[in-house]
Amino acid sequence: MTLLTQAILAGLVLVCLFLASLPARANTGDPGIKRREWSQQRRLDQGVASGQLAPREFDFLQRQQVRIRMAEAAAKADGRLTRAERFGLHQLLNQSSRDIYRLRHNRRRLG
């Protein structure tokens, strides 16, 4: 085998390995989940700044956000985010969003 043939063969092997890893890599992210997590964190920060959330309410909601991030990490641990895992994460985010609204609008004010 000539040096040129070996280089071409090595390049083909690398391309095949890269292409084989694409499906697993492409399915691990869900921008909708990240966007919702960011939005909910922003809502929490706004609630604290405006006095709509008491410290205990904020702590409860913050722990809930941590649990969602842990569930997301566990779901992505195998390199794939299945439809069922995505559905479960969105269910957790839905509940969290309802809790944020409920606690921000419970007519308790600080200050």
N, C-alpha and C positions, 0 to 999 in steps of 0.2 A: 504494500500500500504506500502510495506516495504521501507526502506531507500535506498536499492540497486535499486529497481524498480524506485523510484523517481529520483535517480541520472542518471540512464540510459535514462529515459524519458526526463530529462532536457538536457542531452547531445545530444539526437536525435533532439530536438527542436533547439538547437544552431547550429548543423550541417545543418539542413534544412534552417535556416535563412541565414547562410553563403553561402550555395549553391545558394539560391535565389538571392543573391546580386552579384554573379559572372558575369552574362551576362552584367549587367549595368556597372560594374567596368571594365570588359575586353575590352569594346568597346569605352572607353573614350580617349585612347591614340592613337597616330599615330607617331611612331618613325621617319617616313620619314619627317614629318612636322617639328619636333624639330631639326632633323639633318640639314634640309635645312635652318631653321632660324639661327642656329649656324654658318653654312657655310657662309651665307650672312653677318652676323655680322663680321665674320673674314675678309671677302672681304672688308667690309667698313673700318675696322681698318687698313688693309694693304694699302688701297687707301689713307688714311690720312697720314700714316707713309711715304709713298713714294712720297707724294705731288701730286698724281693724282687727288685727290678730294679737291676742294676748301671748305672753311667752310660752305658756303651757300648750296653747293651740298650735303655735309655731313649731314647738318641739314634736308634737304628735304628727303634724304634717311633714316635717323634715324626716322623721323616722320612716314614714310611709314612702317618701321618695327614695330613701336608702334601700328599702326592701324592694322597690321596683327596679332599681339599678342592679341589685344582687340577683333578682330573678332574670333580668336581661343577660347578665354575665353568665348565669347558669345555662340559659337557653342557647347562648352562642358558644358555649364551651366546646362543643363538638365540631365547630366550624360551619354549622348550618343553622338557619333560623326557619323552622318549618312553619307552615300555615297555622297549625294548632298552637305553637309557641307564640307566634305573632298575635293571634287572637287572644291568648291568655294575657299577654302584656298589655294589649289595648284594653282589656277588661279591667286590669289593675289601674291603668291610667284613667279610665272612665270613672272608677270609684274615687280615685284621688281627686279628680277634677270636681266631682260633686261635693266631696268633703271640703275642699278649698272654698268653693262657693258658699257652702252652708256656714262655715266658720267665719268667713269674712263678712257675711251679711246677717249675723245673729244679733245685731243691735248692741253688742258690747263694744264700748269704746275705751281706749286707754287715754289717760291724760286728763 
